[in-house]
Amino acid sequence: MFMLNHIWIILLLPILGAAINGLFGGRFSKAGVNSVAVGSVALAFAAVCELAREFWYLPQNAIPWVQSYYTWMTAGDLTDHPFRINFALQVDQLSVIMLLTVSCVGLLIHIYSVGYMGHEGGYYRFFSYMNLFMFFMLTLVLGANLAVLFVGWEGVGLCSYLLIGFWFRKKSAADAGKKAFITTRLGDLFFMVGILLAFWTFGSLTYSTMFQKAAVMQPDTMTHAGVFTWIAVLLFIGAIGKSAQLPLYVWLPDAMEGPTPVSALIHAATMVTAGVYMVARMNPVYSRAPIAMYLVAVVGTITALFAATIAITQTDIKKVLAYSTISQLGYMFLGCGVGAYAAGIFHLMTHAFFKGLLFLAAGSVIHALGGEQDMTKMGGLRKKIPITYWTMLIATLAIAGFPGFAGFFSKDEILGAAKSGPHASLWLWAVGVAAAGLTSFYMFRLIFLTFFGKPRFDEHHVHVHESPAKMTVPLIILAFLSIFGGWVAAPELAGGIDYFDRFLQPVFTQYAPTHVVSEVSGPSSVGAGMQLLLAVVGIPVILAVVGLLVAWWFYIKNPRVPHGLARKLHGVYVLLLNKYFVDEIYLALFIRPLLWISRKVLWQIVDSGVIDGAVNGTATAARGSGSVVRELQSGNTRSYASWVVVGAVGFTMLLLAFIGMAVR
């Protein structure tokens, strides 16, 4: 029980690594920086593994396991509804899954970064930021109340800003960092209001207290939006910003300006999934707010299709993966929105494996081509960088949902819940399936453009080479997880048990409304053999195969077809290529008017005209009066004598006037 009694160690290790490298890393060799950065995360991962082992033997009545270390904040009357926040950490089934995912993928990306960032400046600064991110993400996951979660929530936002703008001398990177920070802050404003409303409603921000009080309150309905709905919607707006959903997704594609390991760690595997984790963690509130749940499902579904349509026309390999991330996050929210919280978290985990692998493999491609990211300038790399090719192909099969790969199991569960779950909707399922077909198409388009055909780069000037072992070993491990990471759910397809779902069910059923528990735990009416057949040759798998074949036809068999199709559908192609002009619309509707108000009104009128005018006017008046008065200091004795006489006469007259007034 050592780790369960000392959970704080998991947080201490990465923050120590960040502090040591941040303060003293400039004096260390790269090997020294590596030892601190990678070593601290490796020890944290080992601590998480030990914690998971100890957790396995905990009795059910001891879960969640909470450790409160000190009173963080108090306010108000301490005897009558005080505002009291403890710095407390909590371990349950959901946090164990998240801890293992974050620490495992985070460790692999740290190892990969040693090779990828080896020739970059600011080496110690990069790893200090990476360790700091790990600290805040683990804090977010382990927090036993919304206040501690919010610290991690804002912390990962800060680290995102620092890491996206790591190459701060590059204007596009600096602008992307600011864009990410400002956009996510907009969502966080509503998130804070949601936290305050939650405290006003429940009198506490501690999960167990909130959920116990929620369990005895009357749930909202689809025709009545009560306090549950408002709390859930406000918190979800924060998740929309953090997890890059419509309409606040615009920061994530630009975030690709950061180093590729940053894209893999923050914008594929961990930070952007914070919103999904929050919705799953707050499931007792969402399960009592059907309007909010429907909103979550609708936003996730539309975002999944919207981002997938943009990805089919992009040529920057990292931008394709960025829009793919937005789309896959939409699937996770779809799962949570239809009540399949375990399926949403399952896809979160498998997505961390295959999307982390896709980004790292893309970094390996970019590394091999000396920094080139345009897929139209690649081609023919299959035999030149075979490890990168095979691992990226495995990740592509996983994200496309081909049977046997991790993404197949998690995506199948989400679509199944959308079709026949507690909050099923046929149109949500149909849109989700369409997005799945597009996912297969744009991912195999990426594979064919990058690795097949003739090289479209100057082979005399570009020395293509496979990445070093520091980069390829993490690829191989993630490829293994992308294949087998979903097999814990495989027995269900043959009428058995979904072990992942069973492990998480206590988190999602303990405080769930009675009707939701009964619907979730109901047995399947489909036979085991038919269930397996429907999963393996179902519509999502058929569309995945169709997407592969269409991509093959377009980019291998008849590579002229895409150009002809782009000419015939010029308007649609331009619309998708320019990402529906959303950035331009935001620029015209929000950014330029705000800049105009800032410059013309707040700066030139309020600041310069009123504030500076008042200050400068006072100074001018003082200077003018001083210029007049100093003329009195002429140095002439007669002048001084005259002024003394004038002063004496004036004083005498003033004195006589006062005496007269007193006599009367």
N, C-alpha and C positions, 0 to 999 in steps of 0.2 A: 504493500500500500504506500510505498515511499512516494511515487510520483503523484498519486491522487492526493496525498497530503501536502505536496510541494509543487502544485501546478505552476506557480510563479516562475519556476526554473525555465519552463518552456518560453516564457516571455523574456526572461533575463538574458538568455544566451544571444539572441540576435541583436538586442539593444546594446549589449556589451560590444559585440562585433562592430556595430555601427559607430559607437563612441570611440573605440580604439582606432579604427581606421580613419574616422573623421578627424580626430585630434592629432594622431601621430603617424597616420599612413604616409604622409609626404616624406617621412624619414625612412620608411621601410622599403625593402626591395619588393619586386612584384611577388616573389615567392612568399615573403612575409605577409603581404596584403592578402594573398590567396589563402594562406594558412588561417588567418583570422576570419576572413569572410566565409569561406567554404566550411572551415572547421566549426564555426559557431552554428551554421545552419545544419550541418551534419549532426552535431550534438543535439540540436533541437529536435531533429527528426528521430534520433535514437530515443530521446526522452518521450516523444509522442508515441513511438512504438511500445515503449514500456508502459506508458499510461494506458494504451489500448489493451495491452495484455492484462493489466490489473483490473481494468474496467470490465473485462469479460467475466470475471469471477464475482462481480458485485451482485448482491441480491436485488431483485427488481424494486423492492420497497426502499432501497437506498439511492435510487436514480430519480431525478438528477442529483449528482454529487456536487455540492456547492461548498466553496471555501471563501469565507469573508475575511479580509485581512485588516481593514481599518475603515473607520467612518470618513468618507471623502468629503461630503458636504452636508450641512444641516442649515435649515432656515425655518422661521416661523415659530409658533408655540410648540415646544417639544412635548407637551402633554396632550395637545389636541390637534390631531392630524398634522404632524410635522413633515417637512420636506427633508427626508434623510436619504442620502445616497451612500452606499458602501462600495468600496472597491472590492468586488466579489467576482470570482471566476466559477464557471459551471461546466460540468462535463455530463453529457448524455449521449444518446446514440447519434443524434444529428451532429453534435460538435466533434465526436470522434471521427466520423466520416470526413468532415471538413478539415480537421486537423491533419489527418493522414494524407488527404489530397493536396492541401496547401504545402505542407512540409516536404512531401515526396517530390512533387513537381518543382517546387522552389529549389530544392537541393540540386536536382538534375540541371536546372537552368543556370544555377550558380556555377556548376562545373563546366557547362558549355561556355559560359561567359569568359572563363579563364582563357580559352582558346580564341574566342571571337573578338574579345576586347584587348588582346595581348599587345597590339601595336597602337592603341589609342592613348591620347593624353587624358589626364584626369583619372587615371586608373583607380587610385585609392578612393577618390570621390565617388566614382560609379558604384563600387562595392559597398561603400558606406550607405549610400542611398538604397541599394538593394537590401541590405540587412535591415535598415530602418523600415522599409516596406514590409518585410517579413514580420517584424515586431508588431506593426499596426494591424496587419491582416490577422495575425494570431490573436491579438487583443480583441478584435471585432468578433471573432468566432467564439472565444472563451468567455466573453462578458456575460455575467449573470443578470444584467439589467440593461435597459435601453441607454442609460447614460454611459456605461463603459463601452457598449457597442458603438455609440456615437463618437467616442474618442477614436476608436479604430477606424470608423467610417470617415471621419475628417482627416485622420492621419494618412490613410491610403490615398486620399485625394491630394494631399500635400506631396506625397512621394511620387504620385503620378505626374504632377506638375514638374517636379525636379528631374525626373527621369526622361520624360518626353522632351524637355528642353535641355537635356544633358549637353548637347552641342550648342550651347547658348550663343556662340558667335555666328551661328547660322540663323538668319532671320526667320526662315520658315519653321525651324524647330522652336525658336523662342515664341513665335506667334502661336504655334500649335499647343505649347505648354500653357500659355495664357488662355487660349480658347477652351481647353479642357478644364482648367481651374474655374473659369467664370461660368461655363455651362453647367457644370456639376454643382456649383454653389447655388444656382437658381433652383435646382431641385432640392438642395439641402435646406433652403429657406422653408419650404413646405414641410420637409421632414422634421425640422425643429418644432414647427407649429403642431405637427402630429404628436410628437413626444409630449409637448405641454398639454395637449388635449387628453392624451392617455393618462397623465398624472392627475389632471383635474377629474377624470372619470373614475379612476381606480384608486387614487390616493397613494400610488406607489409606481415605481418604474421597474421593480423587480419582477422577472418573468413569472415566477411561481405565484406571487401575490396577485398580479394582474389576471392571470389565467384562472385562478380559483374564484376571483370575484366575477370574471366574465362568465364562468360556468353557471352561475345562479341568476344571471341577468337574462332578460327576454331578448332573443335574437331579432335582428332586423329582417325585413322581408323584401321581396322584389318591388313591392309597392310602397314601402316605407323606408326612407333613408334616415336611420337614427345615428346615435353616437358611434356605434361600431363602424358604420359605413364611412363616417367622416374621418375617424382615426385611420382606417385602412386606406382610404383614398389619399390622404395627406402623406402617409408613409410611402405609399406606392409612387407618388410623384417624385419623392427622393430617390426611389429605386429606378425610376425612368431615367433620371440624370446619371446615376452611378452605373447603371447597367446598359446605357446607350440604347434606349428604346424611343420610338416616335413620341414626341417631336424633338427630344433632346439628344438624339444619337449623333449629331453632326461633329462632335469632338473626336469620336473614336477613329474615323478614317484618317484625320489629320495627325492623330497620335502616332502614326507609323513613321513620323519624322524622327522618333527616338531610335536608339539602337535596337536591333532585332531581338536580343534577349529580353528587353523591356516589353516589346510587343508580346512575346510569348508569356512572360510572367504576369504582367499587370493586365494586359488587354486581351487575354485569351483564357488564361487558366484560373486566375484568382480574383483580382479586384473587381472586374466587371460582373462577377457572379455574386458580389456582396448583396445586391438587390434581391436576387433569387433566394439567397440564404435568409435575408430578413423576412421576406414574405412567408417562407416555410417556417421560420422560427415563430412568427406571429400568427400561426395558423388558427389558434383558438379565436382570435379576433376576426380573421378573414372568413372563417367558416360560419360566423354569425353575421356576415355582411354580404349577402348574395349579389347585391349590385356591384360592390367592389370586386368580388371574385370574377364576375362577368367582365368588368372593365379590364382586369388583369389579363384574362383570356383573350379578349378582343385586341387589346394593344399588342400583346405578344404575337398573336396570329398575323395581324396586319403587318407588323414589323418584320416577321419572318419572311413573308412574301415580298414585301417592299424591298428589303435589303438584297434578297436573292435576285430580283430582277436587275438591280444595279450591278451586281457582281458579274453578270454574264457578259458585260461589255468592257470591263476594266482591263487594262493591260499591265498595270503595276502589280507584281506578284504579291506584295504585301497588302495593297489595297483590296485585292480580291479576297484575301484572307480576313481583312478587317470587316468587310461587309458580310462575309460568311459568319464571323463572330456575332455580329448584330443579329443576323438571322437565327443562329442557333440559340442565342439568349432568348429570342422570341419563343422558341419551342419550350424552353424551360418555364417561361411565364405562362405559356399555354397549359402546360402540365399542372402548375400550381393553381391556375385559374379555374380549371375543371375539377379541382379537388384531388388530383393525383399528385400530392406533394412529394411522396417518395419517388415517383417517376421523374419529377422535375429535378430533384436532388441527384437521382441516378444519372440523368443526362448531364447534369453539372459535372459529376465526377468523370464520366467517360469523355466528355468534351474537353476537360482539362488534359486528358491523356492525348487524344488525337489532334486537338487544336494546338496544344503546346508543341507536339511533334511537327505539325505542319509549319508553324512559324520557325522553329529551329531548323527544319530542313530547308525552308526558304532562305534562311540566313546562310546555310551551307552553300546553297546555289549562288547567292550573292557573293559570298566569300570566294567561291571558285571562279567567278567571272569578274573579279576585281571591283565589285561595287555595283554592277549592273542590276537593275530591278525591272526593266521593261521586258515582258515575256516575248514581245515581237522581235527582240534582239537576242533571243536564246536559241534553243533547239539543239538536238543531237547530243544531249548530255547523258543519255541513259548509260552508255558504256564508259564514259569518262569519269563519272562520279557514281558508281553503282550502289554504294551503301546509302547515299542520300536518295537515290532514285527508289530503291526498294522500300526504304522506310517511309518515304513520302507517299508511295503507292498504297502501302498498308493503311496509312492515316486517311487517305482519300477513300478507300473502300469502307473504312469505319464511318467517316462522316456522311458518306452517301447511303449508309444503311444496308450494306450487303450482308446477307445471312452469315452468321459466325463471327462477325466483327463487333466490337464493343458498341458502336453507335447503333447497330441494328436493334439490340435489345432495349436500349433506353428510348430510342425514337419510337419503336413499336409500342412500348408501354404508353407513351404520351398520346400517340394517335389513337390507340385503343381506348384510352380514357376519354378522349375528345369525342369518340363515336358512341360509347356505351357506358361511360362513367356516371357518377352521381350528378354532375352538371354538364352532361353531354350536349353537344350541338352539332348537327350534321354539317352546317356551313363552316364551322370552325375546323372540323375534320377535313373537309374538302379543300379548304385553303391550305391547311397544314400539309396535306398530301401533295398539292401542287408545288408548294415550296420545297418539298423533299425531292421532287423530280428535277426542279431547277438546280438544287444543290448538287445533284449528281452531274448535271450537264456542266456547270461552271467549274467544278472541281476537276473533271476529266479534261475539260478544255485547258485548264492550267497544266495538267500532266502532259498532254500531247504537245502544247506549245513549248513547254520547257524542255522536255526530255526526248521528244521524237522528231523525226524529219531531219533536214539538213541544218547544220549550224548556220545561224544568221548573225554571227559575230565574226570579227577578224581573228582567225585562228593564229595568225602570225604575231599579233600583238597581245593576245589574251592567252595566258598559260593556264588552261583549265586543270585543276587538281582537286583531289578529294581532300576533305577537311581532316585535321589531325584527330587522334584518338580522343582528346579531351572534348571534341565536339561530336564525334560519331558514336561514342559509347552511350551518351544520354539519348541519342536518336534510337539506338537499338533497344534500350530499356523501355522507352516510351512506345516503340513499335510493339513490343511484347505486351505491354499494358493495353494498347489499342486493339489487340486481338482478344486477349483473355480477360480484360478488365470488366467485361459485361457478362461473363459466364456464370456469375452467381445467380443470375436471373434465368438461366437457360432451362433448369428443370421444369419451370412453369409451362413451357411450350409443350411439354409431353405430359401435362396433367399433374406435375409435381409442385414444388414449393419455390416461390421467388424468395430466396434467402435475403436479398438486399431489402426488399419490401418488408419482409417479416422483421428484420432487425430494426427498421425505422418506425414500424407501426406504433409502438408505445408513445412516441413523440406526437404522432398525429391523431391518436385516438383517445388519449387520456382526458383531454378537455373538449373533445369534439361533441357537437350536438348529437343526440341519440339517433336521429334518422340518418345522419352521415355515417356513423359507425356501422349501422346495420347494412347500409348500401355498400360500404367499402369492403366489409368482411363477407359479403354474400358469395356463395360458390358459383363457378362458371357452369352454364348450361350446355356448353359445347364439349363434345368428347375430346379426349386427349389427342387422338390421331388427327381429327379434323382441325383442332386448335393448332397443332404443329404445321399442318398443311397450309392453313390460312395465313400463318405468320410467314412461312418461307416463300410462298407464291402469292402473297396478298398484293393488293394494289400498290402500296408503297414500294415494295421490292420490284414489282413490274416497272413502275415509273423510274426507279433507280437504274434498271437495266436499259430502259429507253433513253434516259439521259446520257448514259455511257455511249450507246450506239449512235445517237445523234451527234455527240461530240466527236466520236471517231469519224463519222461521215463528213463532218464539216472540216476537221482539222488534220485528218490523215488521208482519207480517201479522196476528197474533193476540196482542197484548201481554198479554191476560188469561190466556193459557195457562200461563205460568210460575207465576203466583200460584195457579191452581187445582192445578197439579201439586205445588207446595210444600205445599198443604193436604192433598192425598191421600197424599203421601209425607212427612208431617210429621217422622217420626222420622229418616229419612235426611237430609232437608233441614237439620234442626237439627244433626245430626252433622257434616255438611259445613260448614255455616255457622260452627260453632264449632271447625272445624279438628280434628275427631276428639277434642277435649278433651285434646290432648297436653300443652299448657301446664299445664292444671289437674292432669293426672296427675303431671307432673314436680313441680309445686308440692306435691302431697300426699305423694309418695313420697320426694322428695329435698330440696327447698328448705326446707319447714317443719321436717322432722326436723333438718336441719343447723342451721337457725336456733335451734331449741330447744336442741340440744346446745351451740351457741355461747353462748347467753344463760344457760341454766340451769346447765350444767356448766362450760364453759370460763371464762365470765365470773364468774358468781355464786359458784361453788364454788372453782375453781382460782385464778382471778385475784383476786377479792375475798376469798374465804375463806382460801386457803392463802398465796398470794404476798403480797397486801396484809396478811393477818392476821399473817404472820411479820414483815413490815417494821413494821407499826403496833404489834404486840406488843412488839417490841424497843424501839421509841420510848416506849411506855407504861411499860415496866419502867425504862428509863433516867430517864424523867420522875419516876416514883414514888421511885426510890432517891435521885434528886437532891433531891426534896422533903424526904426524911428527913435526908439529910446536911446540908442547908443550915441545919437547926435548930441545928447545932453552932456556926454563925457568929452567936452572939447579941449580940456586942459587950460582954459582961460579963467583966471582968478575973478575978473569982473563978472563973467558969466555965472560963475558959481555963486558969487555974492548976490547977484540979481535974483537967482533962483531961490536963494535962502530967504530973501525979503519977500518974494512972491509966496513962498511956502508959509512963512510966518504970518503974513496977512491973511492967507487962505485959512490957516488953522485958527487964527483969532476970530475970523468971521464965523467959522463953523462952530467955535466954542460959544460965541455970543448967541448964535441961533439956538443952540441947545439950552442955554440958560433961560432964554426968553420963553421957550416952550415949557420949561419946567415951572417958571413963575406963573404962567397962565394956567 
